[in-house]
Amino acid sequence: MLMPETPGSLALYDELIDQLAEKRREKNISQRDLDEIIGCASGLVGKWETKSRRPSAWNLACWISALRCKVYVDGQESERQGRTS
């Protein structure tokens, strides 16, 4: 069963995608190169970063691994922020 999308869950998702895109740029990895590293279709990372498509859980895990970062989830309802490092 999939969890329903709520404005709060979509905001957290968007924040995570934005942070991963920023981390990719910090590491000077092009979207095309990341497509190849992850092993996904050409142009898919760009679609994820513009939020026109959503990565599967597996692709999201591959993306995080390829950037060699970790995802931390803060369960505080008041702050509602995840962060990457």
C-alpha positions as CSV (number, residue, x, y, z in Angstrom):
1,M,0.0,0.0,0.0
2,L,1.4,3.4,-0.9
3,M,1.2,6.3,1.5
4,P,-1.0,9.1,0.3
5,E,0.8,12.2,-0.9
6,T,0.2,15.2,1.2
7,P,1.5,18.8,0.8
8,G,3.9,18.1,3.7
9,S,5.3,14.9,2.2
10,L,5.7,16.5,-1.2
11,A,7.5,19.5,0.3
12,L,10.0,17.0,2.0
13,Y,10.4,15.1,-1.2
14,D,11.1,18.4,-3.2
15,E,13.6,19.5,-0.5
16,L,15.5,16.1,-0.8
17,I,15.6,16.4,-4.6
18,D,16.9,20.0,-4.4
19,Q,19.6,18.9,-1.9
20,L,20.7,16.0,-4.1
21,A,20.8,18.3,-7.2
22,E,22.9,20.8,-5.2
23,K,25.2,18.0,-4.0
24,R,25.7,16.9,-7.6
25,R,26.7,20.4,-8.7
26,E,29.1,20.7,-5.7
27,K,30.8,17.5,-6.8
28,N,31.0,18.8,-10.4
29,I,29.1,15.8,-11.8
30,S,27.0,16.5,-14.9
31,Q,23.5,15.1,-15.1
32,R,24.6,13.0,-18.1
33,D,27.5,11.6,-16.1
34,L,25.2,10.8,-13.2
35,D,22.8,9.0,-15.6
36,E,25.7,6.8,-16.6
37,I,26.9,6.2,-13.1
38,I,23.5,5.2,-11.9
39,G,22.8,3.2,-15.0
40,C,19.5,5.0,-15.9
41,A,18.2,6.3,-19.2
42,S,19.8,9.4,-20.6
43,G,18.2,12.6,-19.4
44,L,16.4,10.9,-16.4
45,V,18.4,12.7,-13.7
46,G,17.5,16.0,-15.3
47,K,13.8,15.0,-15.2
48,W,14.1,14.1,-11.5
49,E,15.8,17.4,-10.7
50,T,13.2,19.4,-12.5
51,K,10.5,17.2,-10.8
52,S,8.9,16.3,-14.1
53,R,9.5,12.6,-13.1
54,R,10.0,10.9,-9.8
55,P,12.7,8.4,-9.2
56,S,11.8,5.0,-7.9
57,A,12.9,4.1,-4.3
58,W,15.7,2.0,-5.9
59,N,16.8,4.8,-8.2
60,L,16.7,7.3,-5.3
61,A,19.0,5.0,-3.3
62,C,21.3,4.6,-6.3
63,W,21.4,8.4,-6.7
64,I,22.3,9.0,-3.0
65,S,25.0,6.2,-3.2
66,A,26.5,7.6,-6.4
67,L,26.9,11.0,-4.8
68,R,28.4,9.3,-1.8
69,C,26.2,11.1,0.7
70,K,23.8,10.1,3.4
71,V,20.3,11.1,4.1
72,Y,19.2,12.1,7.6
73,V,15.5,12.3,8.5
74,D,14.4,14.7,11.2
75,G,11.2,13.5,12.7
76,Q,10.5,16.9,14.3
77,E,7.1,18.0,12.9
78,S,7.9,21.7,13.6
79,E,11.0,21.7,11.4
80,R,10.1,19.1,8.7
81,Q,13.5,19.1,7.1
82,G,15.7,16.3,5.9
83,R,19.3,17.0,5.1
84,T,22.1,15.4,3.1
85,S,25.8,15.4,3.9
